[in-house]
Amino acid sequence: MITGSDIAAPEDSAEEHSGEPPTPIVNDNDDISSDSTNAPPDGNGNCSTINDTGSPHDIRSDTFRIKDSATGRITEIPDREFCVGALAYEMQPGFETEALKAQTVALYTFFCRKRRLAQSKGEDHDITADLSAGQTYLSDALLRKKWGNQYDTSIKKIKAAVKSVFGEIMADSSGEPIDACYHAISPGATENAADVFGKADPHLVSAASPYDTAAPGYITTLTLEAGELRRRLSSADSSISFSGDPSQYFGQTRRTGSGSVLRISICGKEFTGQDIRKALGLRSAAFETEYQDGKFIFTVRGYGHGAGMSQWGAQIMAQQGSDYYEILRRYYSNIRFIRI
């Protein structure tokens, strides 16, 4: 999530990905044609829709069923209302409209996929989140508290962005919603899905994102005493054994094409860059390590897992004149836009 104080998806808003091929349908209440200014292009420049063939498992539902992780209670939230609250969670209303639209399409695609998977498993909820803490979705009450006297202006912009693209998703050739994950800031290029999640995805391949270097918080540092580093790593993996000179703890490092740590040896044991990122509380796996005067200094580029759309990349592209289709096509491959 991108907020005024830090910079998310989400931090990692989209790390779960699977689902069954759905049957998209046209939303009768939001008609869209090839000459509409809101019509997303398929390969031929027209809006692509797939008619309902009677499948019991369609992408479109009226609501998202959210299970509150704090209470266990399941709340049903209408799709458009959910998109408003989820967009407000992910991006500041001060972001460019085209960036907000790109984020709306990405998050709706992502959560439609999660809902599709939940339906295929017969689960009683689609999403789990701590609603009282404002995780994933912000209710109107939380937004009023968050925005204060800026509420009217902010909610108007968020709702307008959602309305302009509501119902649009990114799909593969069979009409299934893609795993449209996203993150706050890339290290300068996004990651291949295989390097982050351990499984290749034709829609999540590395893409150049030089815009991110201009994002606030692109480079951060974290300094840890040797004892604190040992404590954090031991909490993540109790089998690691520390001995000898701390300056020799970190060994051979393999990196992804974007420069993130793919695998790294620590005290003779191999870890993934994502493992170390989480264990040490680093903002991304694109880090360099230096040891000085009994302290480890980590210099980190970017924020988040690095796969899919960079939110700050989207913002800067929009500032430079890109529309939301251009933004989404940069960060997701082999996609088509459909309205459900």
Backbone hydrogen bonds in HBPLUS format (Angstrom, degrees):
<---DONOR---> <-ACCEPTOR-->    atom                        ^
c    i                          cat <-CA-CA->   ^        H-A-AA   ^      H-
h    n   atom  resd res      DA  || num        DHA   H-A  angle D-A-AA Bond
n    s   type  num  typ     dist DA aas  dist angle  dist       angle   num
A0002-ILE N   A0090-GLU O   2.62 MM  88  5.43 161.8  1.65 126.4 133.3     1
A0030-ASP N   A0027-ASN O   3.09 MM   3  5.55 160.5  2.13 115.5 121.6     2
A0036-SER N   A0033-SER O   3.08 MM   3  5.34 166.3  2.10 113.4 116.9     3
A0039-ALA N   A0036-SER O   3.11 MM   3  5.08 164.5  2.13 105.4 109.7     4
A0042-ASP N   A0046-ASN O   2.46 MM   4  5.31 116.5  1.85 134.0 151.9     5
A0045-GLY N   A0042-ASP O   3.02 MM   3  5.19 169.9  2.04 115.2 117.4     6
A0079-ASP N   A0062-ASP O   3.06 MM  17  5.95 151.5  2.15 137.6 137.8     7
A0064-PHE N   A0077-ILE O   2.82 MM  13  5.30 159.4  1.86 146.8 149.6     8
A0077-ILE N   A0064-PHE O   2.91 MM  13  5.30 162.5  1.95 149.0 153.8     9
A0126-ASP N   A0065-ARG O   2.77 MM  61  5.17 156.8  1.82 137.9 146.0    10
A0127-ILE N   A0065-ARG O   3.16 MM  62  6.44 157.9  2.21 155.9 157.2    11
A0066-ILE N   A0075-THR O   2.83 MM   9  5.24 170.6  1.84 157.4 154.5    12
A0075-THR N   A0066-ILE O   2.84 MM   9  5.24 163.1  1.87 149.6 150.5    13
A0067-LYS N   A0127-ILE O   2.76 MM  60  6.15 167.6  1.78 164.3 163.8    14
A0129-ALA N   A0067-LYS O   3.03 MM  62  6.33 158.8  2.08 152.9 158.1    15
A0068-ASP N   A0073-ARG O   2.81 MM   5  5.41 172.9  1.81 160.3 159.5    16
A0072-GLY N   A0068-ASP O   2.64 MM   4  5.11 154.9  1.70 154.0 159.8    17
A0069-SER N   A0129-ALA O   2.93 MM  60  5.44 153.7  2.00 113.7 122.3    18
A0082-PHE N   A0078-PRO O   2.81 MM   4  6.02 156.7  1.86 160.8 168.9    19
A0083-CYS N   A0079-ASP O   2.93 MM   4  6.25 156.5  1.99 151.5 157.5    20
A0084-VAL N   A0080-ARG O   3.08 MM   4  6.38 152.2  2.16 147.5 154.4    21
A0085-GLY N   A0081-GLU O   3.10 MM   4  6.40 169.0  2.11 153.6 155.2    22
A0086-ALA N   A0082-PHE O   2.77 MM   4  5.89 155.1  1.83 155.6 163.4    23
A0087-LEU N   A0083-CYS O   2.87 MM   4  5.82 156.1  1.93 140.8 147.4    24
A0088-ALA N   A0084-VAL O   3.04 MM   4  6.21 160.0  2.08 147.3 152.9    25
A0089-TYR N   A0085-GLY O   3.15 MM   4  6.26 135.1  2.36 129.0 140.2    26
A0138-LEU N   A0085-GLY O   3.17 MM  53  4.56 159.9  2.21  99.0 104.9    27
A0090-GLU N   A0086-ALA O   3.02 MM   4  6.27 145.9  2.14 142.7 151.5    28
A0090-GLU N   A0087-LEU O   3.09 MM   3  5.05 118.2  2.49  93.1 108.2    29
A0091-MET N   A0087-LEU O   2.92 MM   4  6.02 162.5  1.95 163.0 165.0    30
A0095-PHE N   A0092-GLN O   3.06 MM   3  5.70 168.7  2.07 121.1 123.6    31
A0099-ALA N   A0096-GLU O   3.09 MM   3  5.31 124.2  2.41 102.2 116.3    32
A0100-LEU N   A0096-GLU O   3.02 MM   4  6.38 156.6  2.07 153.3 160.5    33
A0101-LYS N   A0097-THR O   2.88 MM   4  6.16 152.0  1.96 150.8 158.8    34
A0102-ALA N   A0098-GLU O   2.98 MM   4  6.14 156.1  2.03 139.7 146.1    35
A0103-GLN N   A0099-ALA O   2.95 MM   4  6.19 158.8  1.99 149.1 154.8    36
A0104-THR N   A0100-LEU O   2.95 MM   4  6.17 149.5  2.05 142.1 150.5    37
A0105-VAL N   A0101-LYS O   3.06 MM   4  6.35 165.5  2.08 154.8 156.7    38
A0106-ALA N   A0102-ALA O   2.99 MM   4  6.19 161.4  2.02 148.6 154.4    39
A0107-LEU N   A0103-GLN O   2.87 MM   4  6.01 169.8  1.88 153.5 156.0    40
A0108-TYR N   A0104-THR O   2.93 MM   4  5.98 159.3  1.97 149.0 155.4    41
A0109-THR N   A0105-VAL O   2.97 MM   4  6.02 158.5  2.02 144.4 150.6    42
A0110-PHE N   A0106-ALA O   2.94 MM   4  6.13 164.2  1.96 149.2 153.9    43
A0111-PHE N   A0107-LEU O   2.92 MM   4  6.08 169.0  1.93 152.0 154.1    44
A0112-CYS N   A0108-TYR O   2.87 MM   4  5.88 147.4  1.97 143.1 152.3    45
A0113-ARG N   A0109-THR O   3.06 MM   4  6.24 151.6  2.14 145.5 152.7    46
A0114-LYS N   A0110-PHE O   3.13 MM   4  6.51 151.1  2.22 140.3 148.2    47
A0115-ARG N   A0111-PHE O   2.88 MM   4  6.06 157.2  1.93 143.5 149.8    48
A0116-ARG N   A0112-CYS O   2.86 MM   4  6.03 154.2  1.93 144.9 152.0    49
A0117-LEU N   A0113-ARG O   3.02 MM   4  6.29 156.0  2.08 148.1 153.7    50
A0118-ALA N   A0114-LYS O   2.92 MM   4  6.21 159.9  1.96 149.3 155.0    51
A0119-GLN N   A0115-ARG O   2.87 MM   4  6.12 156.7  1.93 151.4 157.4    52
A0120-SER N   A0116-ARG O   3.04 MM   4  6.25 156.6  2.09 144.5 150.9    53
A0121-LYS N   A0117-LEU O   3.12 MM   4  6.38 134.7  2.34 142.7 154.2    54
A0121-LYS N   A0118-ALA O   3.24 MM   3  5.20 133.3  2.47  93.5 105.7    55
A0123-GLU N   A0118-ALA O   2.98 MM   5  5.25 159.1  2.03 157.1 154.3    56
A0122-GLY N   A0119-GLN O   3.01 MM   3  4.99 151.9  2.10 100.8 109.8    57
A0133-ALA N   A0130-ASP O   3.18 MM   3  5.49 134.9  2.40 102.7 114.3    58
A0135-GLN N   A0130-ASP O   3.08 MM   5  5.28 159.3  2.12 139.9 142.7    59
A0134-GLY N   A0131-LEU O   2.96 MM   3  4.93 157.1  2.02 102.2 109.2    60
A0137-TYR N   A0135-GLN O   2.76 MM   2  5.59 144.5  1.89  98.9  91.8    61
A0143-LEU N   A0139-SER O   2.94 MM   4  6.23 151.5  2.02 149.9 158.7    62
A0144-ARG N   A0140-ASP O   2.91 MM   4  6.15 155.2  1.98 149.8 155.7    63
A0145-LYS N   A0141-ALA O   3.14 MM   4  6.38 153.5  2.21 141.7 148.8    64
A0146-LYS N   A0142-LEU O   2.84 MM   4  6.01 152.9  1.91 143.5 151.7    65
A0147-TRP N   A0143-LEU O   2.83 MM   4  5.87 170.5  1.84 154.5 156.4    66
A0148-GLY N   A0144-ARG O   2.93 MM   4  5.50 143.0  2.07 133.3 142.2    67
A0150-GLN N   A0147-TRP O   2.95 MM   3  5.15 161.3  1.98 131.1 132.0    68
A0151-TYR N   A0148-GLY O   3.06 MM   3  5.55 157.1  2.11 121.6 123.0    69
A0154-SER N   A0150-GLN O   2.95 MM   4  5.98 163.1  1.98 156.9 162.6    70
A0155-ILE N   A0151-TYR O   2.80 MM   4  5.84 178.5  1.80 167.1 167.5    71
A0156-LYS N   A0152-ASP O   3.20 MM   4  6.11 151.0  2.29 136.9 144.7    72
A0157-LYS N   A0153-THR O   3.28 MM   4  6.51 155.8  2.35 142.8 147.9    73
A0158-ILE N   A0154-SER O   3.04 MM   4  6.30 166.0  2.06 155.4 159.4    74
A0159-LYS N   A0155-ILE O   2.90 MM   4  5.92 167.0  1.92 148.0 152.1    75
A0160-ALA N   A0156-LYS O   3.03 MM   4  6.08 152.0  2.11 140.0 147.8    76
A0161-ALA N   A0157-LYS O   3.06 MM   4  6.26 157.2  2.12 147.5 152.8    77
A0162-VAL N   A0158-ILE O   3.08 MM   4  6.35 162.3  2.11 151.4 155.9    78
A0163-LYS N   A0159-LYS O   2.87 MM   4  6.01 166.0  1.89 151.5 155.6    79
A0164-SER N   A0160-ALA O   3.11 MM   4  6.20 153.6  2.18 144.6 150.4    80
A0165-VAL N   A0162-VAL O   3.22 MM   3  5.65 146.5  2.34 109.3 117.9    81
A0166-PHE N   A0162-VAL O   2.84 MM   4  5.47 117.0  2.24 152.5 169.6    82
A0168-GLU N   A0165-VAL O   3.04 MM   3  5.78 163.5  2.06 149.8 151.5    83
A0340-ILE N   A0167-GLY O   2.92 MM 173  5.39 158.2  1.97 144.6 147.0    84
A0169-ILE N   A0338-ILE O   2.86 MM 169  5.64 158.5  1.91 165.5 172.5    85
A0338-ILE N   A0169-ILE O   3.07 MM 169  5.64 161.6  2.10 154.0 159.9    86
A0178-ILE N   A0170-MET O   3.16 MM   8  6.19 160.0  2.20 141.8 143.7    87
A0171-ALA N   A0336-ARG O   2.83 MM 165  5.43 168.2  1.85 163.1 167.2    88
A0336-ARG N   A0171-ALA O   3.03 MM 165  5.43 142.2  2.17 146.5 156.3    89
A0172-ASP N   A0176-GLU O   2.93 MM   4  5.52 150.8  2.02 146.4 153.8    90
A0175-GLY N   A0172-ASP O   3.02 MM   3  5.36 163.0  2.05 114.0 119.4    91
A0180-ALA N   A0178-ILE O   3.00 MM   2  5.49 123.9  2.32 106.9  90.9    92
A0181-CYS N   A0179-ASP O   2.87 MM   2  5.78 137.6  2.05 107.0  94.2    93
A0183-HIS N   A0309-MET O   2.87 MM 126  6.26 157.2  1.92 169.5 169.7    94
A0311-GLN N   A0183-HIS O   2.84 MM 128  6.12 157.9  1.89 154.1 161.4    95
A0312-TRP N   A0184-ALA O   2.94 MM 128  6.02 166.0  1.96 169.5 168.7    96
A0185-ILE N   A0303-TYR O   3.05 MM 118  4.80 171.4  2.06 136.2 138.9    97
A0303-TYR N   A0185-ILE O   2.74 MM 118  4.80 165.7  1.76 133.9 134.1    98
A0209-SER N   A0188-GLY O   2.92 MM  21  5.00 162.6  1.95 127.8 124.9    99
A0190-THR N   A0207-ALA O   2.84 MM  17  5.23 159.1  1.88 149.3 151.1   100
A0191-GLU N   A0306-GLY O   2.83 MM 115  5.38 158.5  1.87 129.3 133.9   101
A0195-ASP N   A0192-ASN O   2.99 MM   3  5.48 135.5  2.20 111.0 122.4   102
A0193-ALA N   A0204-LEU O   2.98 MM  11  5.42 156.4  2.03 160.1 152.6   103
A0196-VAL N   A0193-ALA O   3.03 MM   3  5.26 144.7  2.16 105.5 116.0   104
A0197-PHE N   A0193-ALA O   2.70 MM   4  5.61 164.1  1.72 167.1 172.2   105
A0198-GLY N   A0194-ALA O   3.07 MM   4  4.34 131.2  2.32 104.7 113.8   106
A0204-LEU N   A0201-ASP O   3.02 MM   3  5.30 153.7  2.09 111.8 119.9   107
A0333-SER N   A0203-HIS O   3.11 MM 130  4.39 159.2  2.15 111.4 117.1   108
A0212-ASP N   A0209-SER O   3.29 MM   3  6.16 158.1  2.34 122.7 125.7   109
A0213-THR N   A0210-PRO O   3.34 MM   3  6.06 155.7  2.40 116.7 121.4   110
A0214-ALA N   A0211-TYR O   3.01 MM   3  5.91 166.2  2.03 126.4 130.7   111
A0215-ALA N   A0212-ASP O   2.87 MM   3  5.13 165.1  1.89 114.9 119.8   112
A0218-TYR N   A0215-ALA O   3.19 MM   3  5.44 137.0  2.38 138.4 131.4   113
A0302-GLY N   A0218-TYR O   2.77 MM  84  5.00 152.7  1.85 144.6 153.1   114
A0220-THR N   A0300-VAL O   2.93 MM  80  5.22 156.9  1.98 145.1 152.8   115
A0300-VAL N   A0220-THR O   2.77 MM  80  5.22 177.8  1.77 164.5 165.2   116
A0222-LEU N   A0298-PHE O   2.91 MM  76  5.09 147.7  2.02 139.5 149.3   117
A0298-PHE N   A0222-LEU O   2.79 MM  76  5.09 171.5  1.79 154.5 157.6   118
A0224-LEU N   A0296-PHE O   2.87 MM  72  5.19 161.4  1.90 150.7 156.8   119
A0296-PHE N   A0224-LEU O   2.76 MM  72  5.19 169.8  1.77 159.9 159.5   120
A0228-GLU N   A0225-GLU O   3.02 MM   3  5.22 117.9  2.42 102.1 117.2   121
A0229-LEU N   A0225-GLU O   2.96 MM   4  6.29 158.3  2.01 159.7 166.4   122
A0226-ALA N   A0294-GLY O   3.22 MM  68  6.01 147.0  2.34 162.7 154.3   123
A0230-ARG N   A0226-ALA O   3.02 MM   4  6.28 159.9  2.06 147.4 152.5   124
A0231-ARG N   A0227-GLY O   2.98 MM   4  6.21 154.1  2.05 142.5 149.8   125
A0232-ARG N   A0228-GLU O   2.97 MM   4  6.19 165.0  1.99 153.1 155.8   126
A0233-LEU N   A0229-LEU O   2.98 MM   4  6.16 168.3  2.00 155.2 158.5   127
A0234-SER N   A0230-ARG O   2.90 MM   4  5.90 156.7  1.96 146.7 153.7   128
A0235-SER N   A0231-ARG O   2.99 MM   4  6.14 144.4  2.12 142.6 151.8   129
A0236-ALA N   A0232-ARG O   3.24 MM   4  6.51 141.0  2.40 138.1 147.5   130
A0236-ALA N   A0233-LEU O   3.16 MM   3  5.15 126.2  2.47  93.0 106.5   131
A0237-ASP N   A0233-LEU O   2.89 MM   4  6.12 145.6  2.01 145.4 155.8   132
A0240-ILE N   A0237-ASP O   3.32 MM   3  6.05 172.2  2.33 120.4 122.7   133
A0248-GLN N   A0245-ASP O   2.84 MM   3  5.57 163.7  1.86 124.7 130.4   134
A0249-TYR N   A0246-PRO O   3.02 MM   3  5.16 170.3  2.03 112.7 114.9   135
A0267-CYS N   A0249-TYR O   2.79 MM  18  4.94 161.3  1.83 146.1 147.3   136
A0251-GLY N   A0265-SER O   2.66 MM  14  4.86 174.2  1.66 155.0 153.3   137
A0265-SER N   A0252-GLN O   3.00 MM  13  5.48 149.8  2.09 151.4 160.6   138
A0254-ARG N   A0263-ARG O   2.82 MM   9  5.21 172.4  1.83 161.4 162.9   139
A0262-LEU N   A0254-ARG O   2.69 MM   8  5.44 157.3  1.74 142.0 148.0   140
A0263-ARG N   A0254-ARG O   3.21 MM   9  5.21 155.7  2.28 128.9 134.8   141
A0256-THR N   A0260-SER O   2.80 MM   4  5.33 153.3  1.87 147.9 157.1   142
A0259-GLY N   A0256-THR O   3.01 MM   3  5.24 157.5  2.06 108.4 115.7   143
A0261-VAL N   A0285-ALA O   2.76 MM  24  5.50 179.4  1.76 138.9 139.1   144
A0273-GLY N   A0262-LEU O   3.09 MM  11  5.00 149.9  2.18 111.2 112.6   145
A0264-ILE N   A0271-PHE O   2.81 MM   7  5.39 155.4  1.87 152.4 159.4   146
A0271-PHE N   A0264-ILE O   2.82 MM   7  5.39 159.7  1.86 152.3 158.5   147
A0266-ILE N   A0269-LYS O   2.73 MM   3  5.22 167.9  1.75 153.3 153.3   148
A0269-LYS N   A0266-ILE O   2.94 MM   3  5.22 165.9  1.96 115.1 118.8   149
A0276-ILE N   A0272-THR O   3.18 MM   4  6.56 160.7  2.22 151.5 155.1   150
A0277-ARG N   A0273-GLY O   2.88 MM   4  6.05 156.2  1.94 146.9 154.5   151
A0278-LYS N   A0274-GLN O   3.10 MM   4  6.26 161.5  2.13 145.9 149.1   152
A0279-ALA N   A0275-ASP O   2.92 MM   4  6.12 161.7  1.95 149.9 155.8   153
A0280-LEU N   A0276-ILE O   2.97 MM   4  5.94 161.7  2.00 151.9 155.0   154
A0281-GLY N   A0277-ARG O   2.98 MM   4  5.77 122.1  2.32 134.4 147.9   155
A0282-LEU N   A0277-ARG O   2.89 MM   5  4.76 147.3  2.00 141.5 146.8   156
A0304-GLY N   A0283-ARG O   2.70 MM  21  6.04 162.1  1.74 169.0 166.0   157
A0301-ARG N   A0286-ALA O   2.92 MM  15  5.48 160.3  1.95 156.6 163.1   158
A0288-GLU N   A0299-THR O   2.93 MM  11  5.23 147.0  2.04 140.5 151.2   159
A0299-THR N   A0288-GLU O   2.99 MM  11  5.23 158.1  2.04 144.5 151.5   160
A0290-GLU N   A0297-ILE O   2.93 MM   7  5.09 141.9  2.08 139.1 150.5   161
A0297-ILE N   A0290-GLU O   2.70 MM   7  5.09 168.9  1.72 159.2 162.9   162
A0292-GLN N   A0295-LYS O   2.84 MM   3  5.29 160.0  1.88 156.7 161.2   163
A0295-LYS N   A0292-GLN O   2.83 MM   3  5.29 150.7  1.92 118.7 128.5   164
A0314-ALA N   A0310-SER O   2.86 MM   4  6.08 152.2  1.94 145.2 152.3   165
A0315-GLN N   A0311-GLN O   2.99 MM   4  6.27 152.5  2.07 141.0 148.4   166
A0316-ILE N   A0312-TRP O   2.99 MM   4  6.18 164.3  2.01 149.1 152.1   167
A0317-MET N   A0313-GLY O   2.91 MM   4  6.06 157.5  1.96 148.7 155.6   168
A0318-ALA N   A0314-ALA O   2.93 MM   4  6.10 156.9  1.99 146.0 152.3   169
A0319-GLN N   A0315-GLN O   2.94 MM   4  6.25 151.4  2.03 144.3 152.5   170
A0320-GLN N   A0316-ILE O   3.07 MM   4  6.27 136.1  2.27 138.0 149.2   171
A0320-GLN N   A0317-MET O   3.06 MM   3  5.06 127.9  2.35  93.7 107.8   172
A0322-SER N   A0317-MET O   3.01 MM   5  5.43 165.9  2.03 143.5 138.8   173
A0321-GLY N   A0318-ALA O   3.02 MM   3  5.07 163.2  2.05 106.1 110.6   174
A0327-ILE N   A0323-ASP O   3.05 MM   4  6.37 157.6  2.10 152.7 159.7   175
A0328-LEU N   A0324-TYR O   2.95 MM   4  6.05 168.6  1.96 145.7 148.7   176
A0329-ARG N   A0325-TYR O   2.87 MM   4  5.99 160.7  1.91 152.5 158.3   177
A0330-ARG N   A0326-GLU O   3.10 MM   4  6.20 137.0  2.30 137.7 147.5   178
A0330-ARG N   A0327-ILE O   3.21 MM   3  5.33 131.8  2.45  96.6 109.3   179
A0331-TYR N   A0327-ILE O   3.36 MM   4  6.71 154.5  2.43 147.9 153.3   180
A0332-TYR N   A0328-LEU O   2.89 MM   4  5.90 142.1  2.04 153.5 163.1   181
